[in-house]
Every structure is written in C-alpha cells, then in structure tokens.
Amino acid sequence: MEQPRTDAPRRGWRWTRRRLSAGGAVLAGGTLAACAAPGANAPAPESASTRPVTLSYLNGHAPGSVGAEKDDEQFKLFSQAHPHITVEVVLAGGPGAPGARQKFAALAAAGTATHLAQNDWGVWLDLARTGTIRELSSFFKADKLSPENLFLPLPIDQYSYRGVLYAFPVSVSSDSFAYNKDLFDREGVPAPPADTADRSWTLEKFLEVAQRLTKPGQQAGMLNVHAYHFNRGTWYGQTTWDDAKRQAFVNHPDHIKGQQFWMDVVHRYRVVPGADEAKQLAGGAANAFLAGKAAMMYTCCPLSLKDAQFTWRLATLPYSGPAGSKNISGRIWPHSLHVGKNIPAGDMDAVWALFKWYMAKPENAGLQPPSNSHQVAPYKDPRYSEIAQKEFERQTGGVSGRAPLLTAQNTPPSYCGMLKYEEFNEVDEKTKDAWARVEANQLGAKDWADLAQKAIVDAKLGSKGVT
C-alpha cells in the first residue's frame, strides 16, 4: 500500500493512492467498453454544513497516471470552496474492468462501499436493482435543477431508467478519424472535414480517399476499422436499439449495410492492412499510423497520438445516412459518477456539494474530461468543454479536438444504449463467437445480424427492472 502524499494540503483534501483487494463476489458486467449560458439553471456554490466529511471516490486510473494528476488538481480547487470536505481518491489500478466496477461491487457487498465510483465500464442497472447505487433525480428536483437542461441528452439517457437518473455525468469519450496531414498534402488529397454537418464526407468519399492513398506494402489508406459492431449501422443512420421502445434493429437493412461496408473495407477493397502487413509497415513504432505509413485511423483516444513525428489532425466520421438526418456515425461513451446508496445523509450533502460545484461554472466541470484524457464535457453549453479542448491542443501541439466535440452531440453510446442493462451480458455471450467469425470473413453480415437480433429479443433487456 502506498502512503498518503506528504505534500497534500492539511485541510480539506487528501489523496490516498491505494489498491483495493479484489476479494468478494465479482459481479457480471465489466467493460465490453455540448446551449444555455453558465449559471442559467445552474446552482450557485453553497455549503450545507461545515462538519468535516471525507468522501471516497473510486476510479479506474492508475497510480502516477495523467488521470491521477488531474484528479489531484481538481480536488485541490474544490477544497478551496469546501475546506471541510476531504476527497479521498481510491485508484482501481487501471482503466475499465476488471477494476473499478468489480471493486465497487465487492466493497458494497462487504458493507464498505465508496461514496462515489466513476463508471468507465458499462452495465449498471443491476447495481440500482440490488441497492448498491442511489437515484439522483430527487436531488436535482429539490434544488429545482433540470439535468435535461444542463447536460447533453445521450449521457442522461445512458444513466436513466424510466425517467430516473442514477449517475452524474462528468466526461465523454468520443470517436473521430485521425489523419496524417503531411501524407495528405504530399499526395495532393484534400483533408477530410472536422464538422459533422459536412455531408460531403460520406462513406463512399472516405473509401475513394482510402483507395487513392493505399499502396500495398508501402502505405495503408486506413489503419483499422470501427471496432464497435453494435454501432456499425449508425454510419447509415440506423441505431441498433431504441431504448424508449425497447426494440432492436440489428437486422434492419441499413444496419446490415453498415456491417457489410466495414467488412468490405477489409476483405474486398483491402485498404486496411492485414496483420502481417500492418506489422511490417509499423516497423518499430506502435502502429503503422504512428510510423507515418497509414493515412487515416479510427480512434476513440486521440491523445495517444500526441508524440507522432508528423503533422496530424482529427476529422469527423464519414456519414451516409438519410438526407436531412444528423451524423450519428460511431459511438461515444459518457463517464459518470455513481453514488453509494447507503451512505449517511451528511455525507450525501457533501456529495451533492461536489456535484453542484461541478455544475456551477465551466471552470469547475471542465476539469474532469482531461483527467480521463477526453476532449468533451457532457454539458449542452460548449463552454464547459473549453478547458478540455485547450488542454488537448496544448498536449498535442495544436491539434483541434473539435471533431470529437461535435460527434458527442448526436452519436449514440457504445452498443446504442443496451449497455446499461445487465441482460446485455447474455447478448454478448451469445454473439461473441459469431462475431469472431465475421471478423475472419467466415460469416456474412446478414447472418450475424439475424443471430444478434434474436439474442437481443431473447434477452429481454431491462426485464429485471429496479425494485
């Protein structure tokens, strides 16, 4: 166990870097994984009590990571406004499951749940059903605040069940295409747009550009494909799941069309290199894009490209949906904070003080996205994302994060909303082997779609509900 920081302020803030035991029952559901002005319908900072309170906050950051350092910065600032509240950060050891979710659930089962846990994993409705996390709608209502007015709709939808909110949104992971600007300029190819409203950037145009920039054995037009198979219909304007209707659309013709497109990019048009060619193009670099040998790549984590030795930029995702529709290609993932249900009332007052501090102004809420290496805050007002946007530009030497910011406005979350439900684990289990066959070009897009549609229908997503 590491010792508390000796340079921490004496009042109001403490950071304990400690790893939790993974003991206890490990629950299913690990990772499979912005306009009103500031102050409008946002609370003014206030303190309900001056009684000293220590809040424990579990997240998936690793000790010594950028995320851990950014947590340090934001909670120092919070303590200046609320010196009686100590935030103890509990590091789960790394991003995603089997870290934060399993450890949060295990601690709750042992009666020692943390006050807060950042969802970077997915499935959460079982935690509400079993009384592990609490609803937050009543707290917004008591202060006459509307989450729907403050936050983007998709983060609210992802963490709500039958109109009740079970998490507080803090940041958004959002998709984009990275492209090698030097390579585009050298080949005389116009750069793709960053604006999701630019309808000239279709899948057909993307394929044309990728084919033009592909030189087998020397250069790849595209490094990789979009990895979220339940979101592939979005590229043609079709989501997989309508949460309001509890209806699946995996076997919709446009969803199958999106699935087939990405299969063809690899196996028919061959603008994405095979494993051996990708390794050869990468040389000693992490991948062929960073080696300067791939013109474009799909990314949900563009900060990982910050050390590239060439000029690169971010583009929006191509879209070929119906005329007049908004670009919903790809996926986002909103990170949010769950609150332990059985914490003392005084401690909940301190939790709510933290949430109100975030909502009060962009300078506060904007601190969370950089701690997750994100470029987007989950608020309707784009000024809440300015800190994250500027931090991304600083770390990347001037690359704009506008493309992922715009993607986050309309694109559905990973698995198009199904990932909140515990029954989705059954869907994943029933479809994963078939998906491996799709990736190996051994199973057709329609056959997989029919199989996946049946798996979703049979699983009866949300049928267990919340008692």
Secondary structure, DSSP 4 states (H G I P E B T S, - for coil): -PPPPTTS-SSS------PPP--SPPPS-------PPTTTT-PPP--S--S-EEEEEEE-PPTTSHHHHHHHHHHHHHHHH-TTEEEEEEE-SSSSTTSHHHHHHHHHHTT---SEEEE-S---HHHHHTTSB---HHHHHHTT--HHHHB-HHHHHHTEETTEE-SEEEEEEE-EEEEEHHHHHHHTPPPPPS-TT-TT--HHHHHHHHHHT-BTTTBEEES-----GGGGGGGGT--SEETTTTEE-TTSHHHHHHHHHHHHHHHTS--S--HHHHHHHHTTSSSTTTTT-EEEEEES-GGGGTT-SS-EEEEPPP----TT-----S-EEEEEEEEBTT--HHHHHHHHHHHHHHHH-HHHHTTHHHHTT-SB-SBSSGGGGHHHHHHHHHHHTS---HHHHHHHHHPPBGGGGGGG-TTHHHHHHHHHHHHHHHHTT-S-HHHHHHHHHHHHHHHTTTTT---
